[in-house]
């Protein structure tokens, strides 16, 4: 039986690659595993919190009425534990790849050890009370199982990217009990496009993940409020303004994390940053325990109870500061749920201030909280339809969902115009990457000058005469010749049409008719950089040289642009499922 296993696996791979129905079944399996591990990761984090902070079984950390100073020493202790864990896995020098980066640059390939490290770091950070969410770990593990499934089945690049998105979406669906939100998360955040070929597997995986969590008896993150009145025209205008305010706050939050991170790296050793960050969180937690962890219980309390506006403003400031400190000082996690919680506070505060300004309520506080929640999450995480579906599945209120969409689109547009990044792509930008979404641009990085160059090229010394060039290379034998100096280094390109042109001095040196002497390419430059170089130089051909000036090959503009068009067409066909 074991001897037949490789043959059976090869047969199964062929069937999955050829059958959309079997690929759908694989996506459902990935979704089930993604949902299961979402449950396990959430349970592990909650268990750590309950043990450390002495919480009753029904209470989450952010819902505690108060916490004493000795108990809050768990925060710097968590920083020390995180430092110890990072030291244990310090052999991994390169940056850890998440699902968004994997789909954008690596064709959906994710590392198992990388993902395990990310998940463990996130559980430690959240479990010890840092103001970070677990959604990063959920999406990381869900995407990993999609990537592993694609690798085992030897799937095409486009199918692998779809499966990674399906896995990540199933994890979010399981966490929130919201399959549509999970599916749109996959499309908008992880895949980077709404692809017809991906609809069935992504939605099926999200449904499977949500069902697994439900069958295991896990209570999802409940986002609810008392149903408010229907939204009318002026309400859309007011909520659009709220969306703009959330966009500005989201940009400030992301830039704040980057500034604090840069400052802490400059002034503190990497071994001290998380522990110092833990100490800085203690006064914020003493001010309000709602600043800690992701904020699930705090969100429920602030949306369902009558709370003074001053208290809302205090919690908003404390939570925003705690999130910036946590991430800026090296704790691992994301801003997904933190942005949802902060958005509800902004919406609540906005509705309350309008009511005070006009002397009577203008907006329903519950509605405003949900609109603010979605708008700020869109500013930070991205995905306007993801957040709209989250609100719709939580409330069933279509009128409110329309206002959520309006505010989310205002928020998304402003963030793209003024900032250009979501939180995940902003962190990549700080690392030197240029991607702004999970759209597949990995093929651009792999299609380099070294791969496109033609190695069989004619050469001649720059000291040779034009008559010798004519004798060695008659018209029709080639179109261009690489000119070298006495040491064999590149000095330019001679075109035979110029050498044979009427009026050319046969006794002159070949070096006198050279062009593109200073316009060269290095073998690692990608196709986008190569095309930019052609535009800058105006040359029809460029030489690819190494660091020592030795010519490795030639690249022509015609060939480069044809290859770009072919790859673009291939990517477009894959986008629409044309195999």
C-alpha positions in Angstrom: 0.0 0.0 0.0 2.8 2.4 0.9 4.5 1.7 -2.4 1.4 2.8 -4.3 1.1 6.0 -2.3 3.3 8.2 -4.6 1.3 6.9 -7.6 -2.0 7.6 -5.9 -0.8 11.1 -5.0 0.3 11.9 -8.6 -3.1 10.7 -9.8 -4.9 12.8 -7.2 -2.9 15.9 -8.1 -3.8 15.5 -11.8 -7.5 15.2 -10.8 -7.5 18.3 -8.5 -5.7 20.4 -11.2 -8.2 19.4 -13.8 -11.5 19.4 -11.8 -13.0 22.6 -10.3 -15.3 20.3 -8.2 -12.3 18.6 -6.5 -10.6 22.0 -6.1 -13.8 23.1 -4.3 -13.6 20.1 -2.0 -9.9 21.0 -1.2 -11.0 24.5 -0.4 -13.7 23.2 2.0 -11.1 21.0 3.7 -8.7 24.0 4.1 -11.6 26.1 5.5 -12.4 23.4 8.1 -8.8 23.2 9.2 -8.6 27.0 9.3 -11.7 27.3 11.4 -10.4 24.6 13.8 -7.1 26.3 14.4 -8.8 29.6 14.9 -10.7 28.0 17.7 -7.6 26.5 19.2 -5.5 29.8 19.0 -8.4 31.8 20.6 -8.8 29.2 23.4 -5.0 29.2 24.1 -4.9 33.0 24.4 -8.0 33.2 26.6 -6.6 30.5 28.9 -3.4 32.4 29.4 -5.3 35.6 30.2 -7.6 33.9 32.7 -4.6 32.3 34.5 -2.5 35.4 34.6 -5.2 38.0 35.5 -7.5 35.8 37.6 -10.6 36.4 35.4 -13.9 34.6 35.8 -14.7 32.2 33.0 -17.3 34.4 31.3 -15.2 37.6 31.3 -12.5 38.8 28.9 -9.6 41.0 29.9 -10.9 44.2 28.4 -14.2 43.8 30.3 -12.6 43.9 33.8 -13.8 46.6 36.0 -10.3 47.3 37.4 -6.9 45.6 37.7 -4.4 45.9 40.5 -0.8 46.9 39.9 0.7 43.5 41.0 -1.5 41.7 38.5 -0.5 44.2 35.7 3.1 43.2 36.1 2.1 40.4 33.8 2.5 43.0 30.9 6.3 43.5 31.2 6.6 39.8 32.1 4.9 39.0 28.8 7.4 41.3 27.1 10.2 39.3 28.7 8.6 36.0 27.6 8.3 37.3 24.0 12.0 38.3 24.1 13.0 34.9 25.3 10.9 33.2 22.6 12.4 35.5 19.9 15.8 34.6 21.1 15.0 30.9 20.9 14.0 31.3 17.2 16.6 33.8 16.3 18.2 31.6 13.7 15.5 32.9 11.3 17.1 36.1 10.2 14.8 37.1 7.4 11.4 38.8 7.8 8.4 36.6 8.4 6.1 36.4 5.4 2.3 36.8 6.0 -0.5 35.8 3.7 -0.7 39.2 2.0 3.0 39.3 1.1 2.9 35.6 0.1 0.1 36.2 -2.4 1.6 39.5 -3.7 5.2 38.4 -4.1 5.6 34.7 -3.7 2.7 33.1 -5.6 1.0 31.9 -2.4 4.0 30.1 -0.9 4.1 30.4 2.9 6.5 28.9 5.4 5.3 26.5 8.1 8.0 27.6 10.6 7.4 31.2 9.8 3.7 30.9 10.4 4.1 29.0 13.7 6.4 31.7 14.9 3.9 34.4 14.0 1.1 32.5 15.7 3.1 31.9 18.9 4.3 35.5 19.1 0.7 36.7 18.7 -0.7 34.4 21.4 2.1 35.4 23.8 1.4 39.1 23.1 -2.4 38.9 23.4 -2.3 36.4 26.2 -0.2 38.6 28.4 -2.5 41.5 27.8 -0.8 43.6 25.1 -3.2 45.8 23.1 -3.1 43.6 20.0 -5.6 41.3 18.3 -5.4 37.6 17.3 -6.6 38.1 13.8 -3.1 38.2 12.5 -2.5 34.7 13.9 -5.8 33.4 12.6 -5.2 34.6 9.0 -1.6 33.5 9.1 -2.5 29.9 10.0 -5.5 29.8 7.7 -3.4 31.0 4.8 -0.7 28.5 5.7 -3.0 25.6 5.4 -4.2 26.9 2.0 -0.6 27.2 0.9 0.3 23.7 2.1 -2.7 22.3 0.4 -1.7 23.9 -2.9 1.9 22.7 -2.5 0.8 19.1 -1.8 -1.5 19.1 -4.8 1.1 20.9 -6.9 -1.5 23.5 -8.0 -1.0 26.4 -10.4 0.1 29.8 -9.1 -3.3 31.3 -9.4 -5.0 28.4 -7.6 -2.4 28.5 -4.8 -3.2 32.2 -4.3 -6.9 31.5 -4.2 -6.4 28.7 -1.7 -4.3 31.0 0.6 -7.1 33.6 0.5 -9.7 30.9 1.2 -7.8 29.7 4.2 -7.3 33.2 5.6 -11.0 34.1 4.9 -12.2 30.9 6.7 -10.3 31.9 9.8 -11.9 35.3 9.9 -15.3 33.8 9.2 -14.8 31.4 12.1 -13.7 34.2 14.5 -16.6 36.5 13.8 -19.2 33.9 12.8 -19.6 35.8 9.6 -19.0 33.8 6.4 -19.6 36.7 4.0 -17.2 39.0 5.9 -14.6 36.2 5.8 -15.1 35.7 2.1 -14.8 39.4 1.3 -11.7 39.6 3.6 -10.1 36.9 1.3 -11.0 38.8 -1.8 -10.1 42.3 -0.7 -7.2 41.8 1.6 -5.5 38.5 0.8 -6.2 37.9 -2.9 -6.4 41.5 -4.0 -9.3 41.1 -6.5 -12.8 39.7 -6.9 -12.0 36.8 -9.2 -14.9 34.8 -10.8 -12.8 31.6 -10.5 -12.3 32.1 -6.8 -15.9 32.9 -5.7 -17.0 29.3 -5.1 -13.9 28.0 -3.3 -13.5 31.1 -1.1 -17.1 31.3 -0.1 -17.2 27.5 0.5 -14.1 27.7 2.7 -15.5 30.6 4.7 -18.8 28.7 5.3 -16.8 25.7 6.4 -14.7 27.6 8.8 -17.7 29.3 10.4 -19.5 26.0 10.7 -16.6 24.3 12.4 -16.4 27.0 15.0 -20.1 26.9 15.5 -20.2 23.1 15.9 -17.4 23.3 18.4 -19.7 25.6 20.5 -17.4 28.6 20.2 -19.2 32.0 20.7 -17.9 34.2 17.8 -16.9 37.8 18.3 -20.4 39.4 18.6 -20.7 42.8 17.1 -24.2 44.1 17.8 -26.2 47.2 18.9 -29.8 48.1 19.4 -31.4 48.5 16.0 -31.7 52.2 15.2 -34.0 54.1 12.8 -33.7 53.9 9.0 -31.0 56.1 7.5 -32.2 59.0 5.3 -30.4 61.5 3.0 -28.9 63.8 5.6 -27.9 60.8 7.6 -25.7 59.7 4.7 -24.0 63.1 4.7 -23.4 63.0 8.4 -22.0 59.4 8.2 -19.8 60.4 5.2 -18.2 63.1 7.5 -17.7 60.4 10.1 -16.0 58.3 7.5 -13.6 61.1 6.7 -12.8 61.6 10.4 -12.1 57.9 10.7 -9.8 58.0 7.7 -7.7 60.7 9.4 -7.6 58.9 12.7 -6.6 55.6 10.9 -3.7 57.3 9.1 -2.6 58.9 12.4 -2.7 55.5 14.1 -0.6 53.8 11.4 1.9 56.6 11.4 2.0 56.6 15.2 3.0 52.9 15.2 5.7 53.5 12.7 7.2 56.5 14.6 7.1 54.8 17.9 8.7 51.6 16.5 11.5 53.6 14.8 12.1 55.6 18.0 12.1 52.5 20.3 14.5 50.7 17.9 16.8 53.7 17.9 17.0 54.2 21.7 16.5 50.6 23.0 18.0 47.2 22.5 15.8 44.7 20.9 16.0 42.6 24.1 14.4 45.5 26.1 11.7 46.8 23.8 8.8 44.5 24.6 9.5 44.6 28.4 9.7 48.4 28.4 6.5 48.5 26.3 4.8 46.2 28.9 5.8 48.7 31.7 4.4 51.6 29.6 1.1 49.8 29.3 0.6 49.6 33.1 -0.5 53.2 33.6 -2.9 52.9 30.7 -4.4 49.7 32.1 -4.8 51.4 35.5 -6.6 54.2 33.8 -8.9 51.8 32.0 -8.5 48.0 31.6 -10.4 48.5 28.3 -7.1 49.5 26.8 -5.8 45.9 27.1 -6.0 42.9 24.7 -8.1 43.2 21.6 -11.1 44.8 23.2 -14.0 42.3 22.7 -15.7 42.8 26.0 -15.0 46.5 26.0 -16.7 46.9 22.6 -19.8 45.1 23.9 -20.0 47.2 27.0 -19.5 50.6 25.3 -22.1 49.8 22.6 -24.8 48.4 24.8 -24.6 50.6 27.9 -25.2 54.3 28.5 -21.7 55.6 29.0 -20.7 59.3 29.5 -18.9 61.0 26.5 -16.0 61.9 28.7 -15.4 58.2 29.6 -15.7 57.3 25.9 -13.0 59.9 25.0 -10.8 58.6 27.8 -11.1 55.0 26.6 -10.5 56.1 23.0 -7.2 57.9 23.9 -6.1 55.0 26.2 -6.8 52.3 23.6 -5.2 54.1 20.7 -2.1 54.8 22.8 -2.0 51.3 24.1 -2.2 49.9 20.5 0.6 52.2 19.3 2.8 51.3 22.3 2.2 47.6 22.0 3.1 47.3 18.3 5.7 50.0 18.4 7.6 48.3 21.2 7.7 44.9 19.6 4.6 43.0 20.6 3.2 40.9 17.8 -0.4 41.1 16.5 -2.6 43.3 14.4 -5.0 46.2 14.5 -8.0 44.4 13.1 -10.2 44.2 16.2 -8.5 47.2 17.8 -9.7 49.3 14.8 -13.2 47.9 15.1 -13.3 48.9 18.8 -11.7 52.3 18.3 -14.2 52.9 15.5 -17.2 52.3 17.8 -15.8 54.8 20.2 -15.3 57.4 17.5 -18.8 56.8 16.2 -20.3 57.0 19.7 -18.3 60.2 20.4 -19.3 61.7 17.1 -23.0 61.1 17.6 -22.8 62.5 21.2 -21.0 65.7 20.1 -23.5 66.3 17.4 -26.3 65.9 19.9 -24.7 68.4 22.3 -24.1 70.9 19.4 -27.7 70.8 18.2 -29.4 70.4 21.6 -31.1 67.1 20.6 -30.0 63.7 19.2 -29.1 63.9 15.5 -27.8 60.4 15.0 -28.6 57.1 16.7 -25.6 56.2 18.9 -25.8 52.5 18.0 -25.9 53.2 14.3 -23.1 55.7 14.6 -21.0 53.3 16.6 -21.3 50.6 13.9 -20.7 53.0 11.0 -17.6 54.3 12.8 -16.5 50.8 13.5 -16.5 49.9 9.9 -15.1 53.2 8.6 -12.0 53.1 10.9 -11.4 49.4 10.2 -11.5 50.1 6.5 -9.0 52.9 7.0 -6.6 50.6 8.9 -7.2 47.1 7.5 -8.8 47.9 4.1 -11.8 46.1 2.6 -15.0 48.3 2.5 -17.2 45.3 1.5 -15.6 43.1 4.2 -16.7 45.6 6.9 -20.1 46.2 5.3 -20.8 42.4 5.3 -19.6 42.2 8.9 -22.2 44.8 9.9 -24.9 43.3 7.8 -24.4 39.8 9.2 -24.2 41.1 12.7 -27.4 43.3 12.5 -29.4 42.3 9.5 -30.0 46.0 9.0 -29.8 46.8 5.2 -30.5 50.5 5.7 -27.6 50.7 8.2 -25.4 48.7 5.8 -25.9 51.4 3.1 -24.6 54.0 5.5 -21.7 51.8 6.4 -20.8 51.4 2.7 -21.0 55.2 2.2 -18.8 56.0 5.1 -16.4 53.1 4.3 -15.9 54.3 0.7 -15.2 57.8 1.9 -12.7 56.5 4.4 -11.1 54.2 1.8 -10.8 56.9 -0.8 -9.2 59.4 1.6 -6.7 56.8 2.9 -5.7 55.9 -0.6 -5.3 59.5 -1.6 -3.5 60.8 1.5 -1.6 57.7 2.6 -1.8 54.9 0.0 -1.4 51.9 2.3 -3.3 49.6 4.7 -1.6 48.6 7.9 -0.3 45.4 6.5 1.2 46.9 3.4 2.4 49.9 5.4 4.6 47.6 7.5 5.9 46.1 4.3 6.6 49.5 2.9 8.7 50.3 6.0 10.7 47.2 5.2 11.5 48.4 1.7 8.7 46.8 -0.3 6.5 48.8 -2.6 3.3 46.7 -2.8 0.0 48.4 -1.9 -2.2 45.3 -2.0 -2.1 41.6 -2.3 -2.5 41.8 -6.1 0.0 39.4 -7.7 3.1 41.2 -8.7 5.5 38.4 -7.9 6.0 37.6 -11.6 7.3 41.1 -12.1 10.0 40.4 -9.5 11.0 37.1 -11.0 11.1 38.3 -14.7 14.6 39.9 -14.5 17.1 41.2 -17.0 19.2 38.1 -16.3 16.4 35.8 -17.3 15.4 37.8 -20.4 18.8 38.5 -21.9 20.2 36.8 -25.0 23.6 35.3 -24.3 24.8 34.6 -27.8 26.0 38.0 -29.0 28.8 39.2 -31.3 31.7 41.3 -29.9 34.5 43.4 -31.3 37.2 45.6 -29.9 36.6 49.3 -29.8 40.1 49.9 -31.4 39.1 47.9 -34.5 38.2 49.9 -37.6 34.8 50.1 -39.2 36.1 48.4 -42.3 37.1 45.4 -40.1 33.6 45.4 -38.5 32.1 45.3 -42.0 34.3 42.4 -43.0 33.6 40.3 -39.9 29.9 41.0 -39.8 28.3 41.4 -43.3 24.8 42.9 -43.5 22.2 40.4 -42.5 24.6 38.4 -40.3 23.5 40.3 -37.1 22.0 43.7 -36.3 24.2 44.8 -33.5 27.7 44.1 -32.1 28.9 44.6 -28.5 32.0 46.7 -28.3 34.7 45.9 -25.7 37.8 47.7 -24.5 41.3 46.2 -24.3 40.5 44.4 -21.1 37.2 42.9 -22.3 34.9 45.3 -20.5 31.8 46.8 -22.1 32.1 50.2 -23.8 29.0 50.3 -26.0 27.0 48.8 -28.8 27.6 49.3 -32.5 24.7 49.0 -35.0 25.6 47.5 -38.4 23.1 49.8 -40.1 25.2 52.8 -38.9 28.5 51.1 -39.8 27.3 50.4 -43.4 25.7 53.8 -43.8 26.8 56.0 -46.6 29.4 58.5 -45.4 30.7 56.3 -42.6 34.5 56.5 -42.5 35.9 53.0 -42.9 39.2 53.9 -41.3 37.6 55.2 -38.1 37.6 53.2 -34.9 34.4 51.3 -34.1 34.3 53.2 -30.8 33.3 56.3 -32.7 29.9 54.8 -33.7 29.0 53.3 -30.3 25.9 54.1 -28.4 24.5 53.2 -25.0 27.9 53.4 -23.4 26.5 54.5 -20.1 23.1 52.8 -20.4 23.4 49.3 -19.0 21.4 46.8 -16.9 22.2 44.6 -14.0 21.0 41.0 -14.1 18.8 41.4 -11.0 16.7 44.3 -12.3 13.1 43.3 -12.8 11.0 43.9 -16.0 9.4 47.1 -14.7 12.8 48.6 -14.0 14.1 47.4 -17.4 11.2 49.1 -19.2 11.8 52.3 -17.2 15.5 52.1 -18.3 14.5 51.8 -21.9 12.3 54.9 -21.6 15.1 56.9 -19.9 17.8 56.0 -22.5 15.7 55.9 -25.7 17.9 53.0 -26.8 16.5 49.9 -28.7 18.9 47.5 -26.9 20.8 47.4 -23.7 23.6 45.3 -22.4 23.4 43.4 -19.2 26.7 43.6 -17.3 28.0 42.3 -14.0 29.7 44.4 -11.3 33.1 44.0 -13.0 31.9 45.4 -16.3 31.8 42.1 -18.1 28.9 41.7 -20.6 26.5 38.9 -19.7 24.0 39.4 -22.5 21.8 41.7 -24.5 18.1 42.7 -24.0 16.0 44.4 -26.7 13.1 46.7 -26.0 10.8 44.8 -28.4 11.4 41.5 -26.7 10.9 43.0 -23.2 7.6 44.6 -24.0 6.4 41.5 -25.7 7.2 39.4 -22.6 5.5 41.9 -20.4 2.4 41.8 -22.6 2.4 38.0 -22.5 2.7 37.8 -18.7 0.0 40.4 -18.3 -2.3 38.5 -20.6 -1.5 35.3 -18.7 -2.3 37.0 -15.3 -5.6 38.3 -16.8 -6.6 34.8 -18.0 -5.8 33.3 -14.6 -7.8 36.1 -12.9 -10.9 35.0 -14.8 -10.2 31.3 -14.4 -9.2 30.5 -18.0 -6.8 27.6 -17.7 
